[in-house]
Amino acid sequence: MSTDTERLIKKYPNRRLYDTEESRYITLAEVKDLVMRAIPFKVVDSQTEDDITRTILLQIIMEQEAGGSPLFTAAMLERFIRFYGDTAQSTFIAFLEQSLDLFVKQQRMLTEQMQGIWNGNPMDFWMKMGQQNMNFWKDMETSLRRSTGEEDKKP
């Protein structure tokens, strides 16, 4: 997020969030709405000016997870915890980011293709998606090999 275009939200000691652009207090649900609408923002502690955006995003995730349809299983969360401080932590982060990027790209592509599927050959879509998946996995393998120092080794 760049600081010149992001919305500034201040968190006060009374645990209230103040949207400086709209000059009003907002709720965590409204912060979630900013995320959903892809509006860049930054949350800072009003007293220390520390960036606490991650903390607020984690609170939103906690609320979502406490709801009726959690995204993460207990086993997944246990695996995540095991990666903290592990030598593979940076590799794991890169893998997760690349995987999420691929998922978003595929979802976008699928939506676009489904809108125009009746005008063309559906097999072309699946062939293109398969090729993109292969390219992604090759790129990810190269990236992981680089991060673990195995870039010169072949499978």
trRosetta pair geometry for C-beta under 8 A, 3 or more apart (Angstrom, degrees):
i j d omega theta_ij theta_ji phi_ij phi_ji
1 5 7.9 -136 -174 74 76 85
1 6 4.7 54 171 -75 116 141
1 40 4.5 154 -136 -160 105 114
1 41 7.4 -68 -148 49 155 21
1 42 6.2 175 109 -62 145 96
1 53 8.0 -162 27 -136 149 172
2 5 5.4 48 78 28 102 96
2 6 6.4 170 77 -21 47 99
2 40 7.2 17 41 161 62 162
3 6 6.0 -60 -125 34 31 110
3 42 6.9 -11 -114 -12 75 153
5 40 5.9 60 108 63 90 138
6 40 3.9 -90 -105 130 84 103
6 41 5.4 157 -178 -105 94 19
6 42 5.0 74 126 -14 138 96
7 19 6.7 -12 167 -154 122 92
7 20 7.4 169 -179 53 73 82
7 21 4.9 -67 -138 -12 99 137
7 34 6.9 -109 50 -143 141 141
7 39 6.3 19 -2 147 128 108
7 40 6.8 148 9 96 75 59
7 41 4.1 -30 63 -106 93 89
7 42 7.4 176 81 23 48 62
8 20 4.5 -10 83 34 99 131
8 21 7.0 133 41 -34 69 86
8 41 7.3 179 -73 -158 16 75
8 42 5.9 -20 -111 65 60 92
8 44 6.9 -19 -161 11 94 112
9 17 5.4 4 174 -176 116 102
9 18 6.6 157 -162 75 63 44
9 19 5.4 -26 -106 -98 87 57
9 20 6.9 -154 -91 0 32 83
9 26 7.1 -70 -132 45 121 124
9 31 6.9 66 -134 -104 177 108
9 41 5.7 31 -8 176 111 121
9 42 7.0 -180 29 87 77 41
9 43 4.6 -30 79 -103 105 74
9 44 7.5 152 81 20 52 64
9 56 7.8 67 93 -92 134 175
10 17 7.3 155 79 -157 40 52
10 18 4.7 -17 60 58 92 102
10 20 6.4 72 -9 -48 102 105
10 43 7.5 156 -97 -157 16 62
10 44 5.8 -30 -110 70 66 82
10 45 7.7 46 -160 168 72 10
10 46 4.4 72 175 -81 114 92
11 15 7.1 -14 -173 -146 97 34
11 16 7.4 167 -150 85 56 35
11 17 5.5 -25 -97 -100 73 70
11 18 7.7 -180 -81 16 24 76
11 43 5.8 46 -28 177 108 105
11 44 7.1 -164 18 91 82 33
11 45 5.7 -42 65 -108 99 49
11 46 6.2 -142 76 -17 42 88
11 52 6.1 -60 23 66 140 138
11 56 7.3 -161 -62 -73 136 119
12 15 7.3 -53 79 13 68 15
12 16 5.2 -6 47 59 109 84
12 17 7.9 -165 12 -81 78 22
12 18 6.4 57 -25 -14 109 115
12 46 4.8 8 -96 9 60 148
13 46 7.3 -96 -24 57 69 116
13 47 6.6 50 -56 -32 100 127
16 25 5.1 -34 175 -141 119 124
17 25 6.5 114 75 -161 53 70
17 26 5.2 -57 97 66 107 79
17 27 7.2 137 45 -112 117 9
17 28 7.2 124 -1 -69 143 56
17 30 8.0 -171 87 67 131 109
17 31 6.5 -41 142 -53 169 123
17 43 7.0 -46 -134 -131 112 116
17 56 7.6 86 -99 -125 135 135
18 24 7.4 -166 -149 108 67 21
18 25 5.5 -45 -97 -97 66 61
18 26 7.4 134 -120 13 17 79
18 46 7.6 51 30 -77 123 127
19 22 4.4 18 107 39 123 100
19 23 7.3 -63 92 -9 76 16
19 24 5.9 -4 51 63 101 66
19 25 7.5 137 10 -134 79 11
19 26 4.7 55 -27 -17 114 126
19 30 7.7 -80 -47 125 135 133
20 23 6.9 26 -161 -77 34 54
22 26 7.4 80 60 -56 132 116
26 30 4.0 -109 -177 80 109 142
26 31 6.4 127 119 -48 121 76
27 30 4.9 105 54 3 71 98
27 31 7.3 -126 104 -2 45 84
28 31 5.4 -48 -151 33 40 114
28 32 6.5 46 147 -22 66 99
28 56 7.3 -161 -126 -165 90 90
28 59 6.2 -97 -137 119 136 120
28 60 6.1 -173 175 -86 103 80
28 63 6.8 129 127 -19 138 157
29 32 5.4 -47 -151 33 35 116
29 33 6.6 42 146 -24 63 100
30 33 5.2 -43 -150 29 39 118
30 34 6.9 47 147 -22 62 94
31 34 5.5 -44 -158 26 39 115
31 35 6.9 40 144 -17 64 100
31 41 7.3 -132 -144 85 83 155
31 43 7.5 13 -133 -69 137 130
31 56 6.0 -85 161 162 159 124
31 60 6.6 -128 98 -70 107 128
32 35 5.5 -52 -156 34 39 115
32 36 6.3 37 148 -19 69 106
32 60 5.0 156 -85 -142 98 128
33 36 5.5 -52 -144 38 34 113
33 37 6.2 21 159 -7 67 109
34 37 6.1 -65 -145 47 27 100
34 39 4.4 -86 -160 63 80 111
34 41 5.2 14 152 -11 148 139
35 38 7.5 25 179 -77 32 35
35 39 7.8 -76 -54 44 20 73
35 57 7.3 121 -90 -118 142 94
35 60 7.0 132 3 136 154 170
41 53 7.3 163 107 -122 76 115
42 51 6.2 -57 -171 -134 106 100
42 53 5.4 -70 -144 -66 55 127
43 51 7.3 100 75 -164 56 58
43 52 5.2 -70 108 77 100 78
43 53 4.6 141 33 -88 87 59
43 55 7.6 -115 90 60 130 89
43 56 4.6 58 33 -6 165 148
44 49 5.4 -6 177 -154 128 46
44 50 6.5 155 -155 74 74 35
44 51 5.8 -44 -98 -97 78 46
44 52 6.5 121 -129 17 24 85
45 48 4.5 16 90 45 127 92
45 49 6.6 -70 68 -14 76 11
45 50 4.7 19 21 47 118 87
45 52 5.4 82 -45 -18 86 129
46 49 7.9 15 -161 -70 15 52
51 54 7.8 64 130 3 92 88
52 55 4.4 -38 -178 35 88 123
52 56 6.1 92 124 -23 85 94
53 56 5.9 -60 -153 37 33 109
53 57 6.3 30 153 -17 68 108
54 57 5.6 -56 -146 39 32 111
54 58 6.2 35 154 -21 66 105
55 58 5.7 -54 -150 36 29 112
55 59 6.6 35 149 -23 62 101
56 59 5.5 -47 -152 29 35 115
56 60 6.8 37 149 -19 64 100
57 60 5.6 -49 -153 32 36 113
57 61 6.6 37 148 -18 65 103
58 61 5.4 -50 -148 37 37 113
58 62 6.3 43 151 -24 66 102
59 62 5.5 -50 -148 33 32 115
59 63 6.6 33 153 -18 64 102
60 63 5.8 -53 -152 35 32 110
60 64 6.4 31 150 -17 65 106
61 64 5.6 -56 -148 38 33 111
61 65 6.0 32 155 -20 68 108
62 65 5.7 -56 -143 38 28 110
62 66 6.3 29 156 -21 63 107
63 66 5.8 -56 -148 34 30 111
63 67 6.9 43 149 -34 60 99
64 67 5.7 -47 -163 14 36 119
64 70 7.4 119 128 -120 73 58
64 71 6.9 14 128 -6 118 109
65 70 4.6 47 -148 -127 64 103
65 71 6.8 -80 -94 30 80 80
65 72 6.3 -23 -116 40 120 99
66 70 7.8 75 -32 -84 14 103
67 70 7.1 155 65 -68 69 63
70 73 7.5 131 106 -79 118 39
72 76 4.7 -130 -161 83 84 128
72 77 5.2 90 148 -55 127 93
72 80 7.8 -26 -152 -12 139 139
73 76 4.7 101 53 3 77 101
73 77 7.2 -145 93 -2 43 86
74 77 5.7 -57 -149 39 34 111
74 78 6.3 39 152 -23 66 104
75 78 5.7 -51 -148 33 32 114
75 79 6.6 33 153 -18 63 103
76 79 5.7 -56 -154 35 33 111
76 80 6.5 36 149 -21 66 103
77 80 5.4 -48 -148 32 36 115
77 81 6.4 39 153 -21 65 103
78 81 5.7 -53 -151 33 32 113
78 82 6.6 35 151 -23 63 104
79 82 5.7 -53 -152 30 34 114
79 83 7.0 35 152 -23 63 102
80 83 6.0 -60 -163 27 35 112
80 84 7.7 45 145 -31 63 91
81 84 6.0 -38 -166 7 43 113
82 86 6.6 38 143 -44 66 137
83 86 5.0 -86 -150 30 42 127
83 88 6.5 -82 -138 88 91 90
83 89 5.2 130 162 -106 86 70
83 92 4.6 -63 -153 49 146 173
84 89 6.6 62 -122 -109 24 126
85 89 6.7 105 18 -52 11 139
86 89 5.1 139 63 -48 73 84
86 92 7.6 58 74 -9 120 137
88 91 4.7 -59 -165 48 73 117
88 92 5.5 81 133 -31 88 99
88 148 7.8 3 -113 -94 86 106
89 92 5.6 -57 -148 35 29 113
89 93 6.4 31 154 -21 64 104
90 93 5.6 -48 -148 33 34 114
90 94 6.5 35 153 -17 64 104
90 147 6.4 -152 108 -167 104 127
91 94 5.8 -54 -149 38 32 111
91 95 6.2 35 151 -21 65 107
91 144 5.9 74 -156 -136 109 80
91 147 4.8 156 -94 115 90 138
91 148 6.3 30 -88 -58 144 94
92 95 5.6 -54 -147 36 30 114
92 96 6.4 30 155 -18 65 105
93 96 5.9 -56 -149 36 29 109
93 97 6.3 26 155 -16 64 108
94 97 5.9 -57 -146 39 29 110
94 98 6.2 24 158 -14 65 110
94 143 6.2 -150 155 145 135 124
94 144 7.3 175 95 -85 125 68
94 147 6.3 -173 26 -55 157 162
95 98 6.0 -60 -145 41 26 107
95 99 6.1 27 157 -20 64 111
95 140 6.9 78 -121 -165 71 116
95 144 6.8 42 -76 -87 101 113
96 99 5.7 -57 -144 37 28 112
96 100 6.3 25 159 -16 65 107
97 100 6.0 -57 -147 38 28 107
97 101 6.3 30 153 -20 63 107
98 101 5.5 -52 -146 36 32 114
98 102 6.4 35 154 -20 65 104
98 136 7.4 155 168 -174 104 98
98 139 7.8 -162 -155 106 136 104
98 140 5.3 151 131 -104 152 106
98 143 7.0 155 -63 65 156 158
99 102 5.7 -53 -150 35 31 112
99 103 6.4 32 152 -21 64 105
99 140 7.9 62 -63 -114 71 147
100 103 5.5 -51 -146 35 34 114
100 104 6.4 33 155 -18 66 104
101 104 5.9 -56 -149 37 30 109
101 105 6.3 29 154 -17 65 108
102 105 5.7 -57 -147 39 30 111
102 106 6.1 27 157 -17 66 109
102 133 7.6 85 -168 -117 126 65
102 136 5.0 88 -109 -164 125 155
103 106 5.9 -58 -146 39 27 109
103 107 6.2 29 155 -21 64 108
104 107 5.7 -54 -145 36 29 112
104 108 6.3 29 155 -18 64 107
105 108 5.8 -57 -149 38 29 110
105 109 6.1 26 154 -17 65 110
105 132 7.5 -139 126 162 126 138
106 109 5.6 -55 -142 40 31 111
106 110 6.0 34 157 -22 66 106
106 129 6.6 79 -134 -148 95 108
106 132 7.5 167 -88 103 86 132
106 133 7.7 42 -89 -76 127 92
107 110 5.8 -52 -145 35 27 112
107 111 6.4 29 154 -19 62 105
108 111 5.8 -56 -152 35 29 111
108 112 6.4 25 153 -15 64 108
109 112 5.7 -57 -147 39 31 109
109 113 6.0 26 157 -16 67 110
109 128 8.0 -143 179 113 135 113
109 129 6.5 158 116 -97 137 96
109 132 7.5 146 -35 45 175 169
110 113 5.8 -58 -141 41 28 108
110 114 6.0 29 159 -22 65 108
110 129 7.5 48 -75 -100 82 141
111 114 5.9 -54 -143 34 26 110
111 115 6.7 29 155 -23 59 104
112 115 5.9 -56 -158 28 31 113
112 116 7.0 -9 158 13 64 107
113 116 6.4 -79 -151 54 33 86
113 117 5.8 61 151 -70 71 90
113 125 4.4 110 -167 -131 143 130
113 129 8.0 -74 -15 -52 164 116
114 117 5.4 -17 -135 -20 33 123
116 119 5.0 -52 -174 38 80 117
116 120 6.4 34 137 7 95 109
117 120 6.8 -89 -149 53 31 82
117 122 5.6 37 -163 -94 104 88
117 125 6.7 -32 -111 -30 92 154
120 124 6.1 -67 147 45 118 136
120 125 7.6 120 96 -40 119 98
121 124 4.5 90 81 -10 99 106
121 125 7.7 -171 101 -6 60 80
122 125 5.6 -49 -163 29 47 116
122 126 6.7 37 148 -13 73 104
123 126 5.7 -57 -148 41 40 107
123 127 6.1 41 154 -21 71 106
124 127 5.8 -56 -146 38 29 111
124 128 6.2 28 155 -19 64 108
125 128 5.9 -60 -150 36 27 109
125 129 6.3 23 155 -16 65 108
126 129 5.7 -51 -141 38 33 111
126 130 6.2 37 156 -22 64 106
127 130 5.7 -54 -149 35 29 113
127 131 6.5 28 154 -18 63 106
128 131 5.8 -55 -150 36 31 110
128 132 6.4 31 152 -18 64 106
129 132 5.7 -54 -148 37 32 112
129 133 6.4 37 152 -22 65 104
130 133 5.6 -52 -150 33 31 113
130 134 6.5 32 152 -19 64 104
131 134 5.7 -52 -150 35 34 112
131 135 6.4 33 152 -17 65 105
132 135 5.7 -54 -147 38 33 112
132 136 6.2 37 153 -23 65 105
133 136 5.6 -53 -148 35 30 113
133 137 6.4 25 157 -15 65 107
134 137 6.0 -57 -147 38 29 106
134 138 6.4 30 154 -19 64 107
135 138 5.8 -56 -148 36 30 111
135 139 6.3 30 155 -17 65 107
136 139 5.8 -59 -151 38 29 110
136 140 6.2 27 153 -19 67 108
137 140 5.5 -50 -141 38 33 112
137 141 6.2 39 155 -23 64 103
138 141 5.7 -52 -148 34 29 112
138 142 6.5 30 152 -18 62 105
139 142 5.7 -55 -151 36 31 112
139 143 6.3 31 152 -18 65 108
140 143 5.5 -54 -146 39 32 113
140 144 6.1 31 155 -18 67 106
141 144 5.8 -55 -144 38 29 109
141 145 6.3 31 155 -20 64 106
141 155 7.8 -35 -175 -52 138 124
142 145 5.8 -55 -147 35 29 111
142 146 6.4 31 153 -20 63 105
142 151 7.3 51 -164 -131 67 88
143 146 5.7 -54 -151 34 30 112
143 147 6.4 23 155 -15 65 108
144 147 5.8 -57 -145 39 32 108
144 148 6.2 12 160 -3 67 112
145 148 6.2 -70 -144 48 27 97
145 150 4.5 -96 -154 85 79 86
145 151 4.7 123 128 -92 101 51
145 153 6.9 -151 -152 56 119 87
146 149 7.8 37 -179 -68 27 24
146 151 4.6 46 -90 -78 60 120
150 153 4.6 -48 -175 33 88 120
